[in-house]
């Protein structure tokens, strides 16, 4: 169970100053970094260099292996490649072009491609640092502390907590099918697969009803009690203030140079 559902563990391995920060601090930092990066014009290359330097500085503070983070950042590669197929050839009147190996590439298209790639990289690496130094329950408590609507945090919390039960139920059904020599590889097996999916839904719904009744019988009133109250400390104020000050100064410099 632990190996299969490692992404659902309540703890994150390692200790660092970033691990110890309040989850609200980390959430606000990621949101601020993404907002400033998205609002920065693509021609301000030096500004993105500063953003990336800040991200990798925090990565060093978090003591996360660089390879670990970059491997997970590859999730954005298919999207960038999909954009890269078309954008270099997207031309705008008067933007100019470059010829590489007999292929004419648009200056405007390459600028948009750079814009998409660098902003996606900054946002994704920042998000990976967040989820690698903060457990899921801490993220939910941080969102609650930021007054995110309770219905969202409750649904997300239940999906997290009981998602592995759904996976285990599906795994048991699959093993039962395999023990009866069922492969389900042909189109005419779709009807049986539909029945199995309906059965899985009904089992999950019945389990959810039992869980809800058990929680209500134990005094659940719509909120999850927190073991330790959230509290901004000096380190949180210093980290958030330094990051916002840096991002604000870069954005103001970019606006003045425009």
Buried (B, 14 or more C-beta within 10 A) or exposed (E): EEEEEEEBEEEBEEEBEBBEBBBBBBBBBBBBBBEBBEEBEBEBEEBBEBBBEBBBEBBEBBEBEEEEBEEBBEEBEEEBEEBBEEBBEBBEEEEEBEEEEEEEBBBBBBBBBBBBBBBBBBBBBBBBBBBBBBBBBBBBBBBBBBEBEEEEBBEBBBEBBBEBBBEEBBEEBEEEBEEEEBEEEEEEEEEEEEEBEEEBEEBBEEBBEEBEEEEEEEEEEEEBEEEEEBEEEEBBEEBBEEBBEBBEEBBEBBEEEE
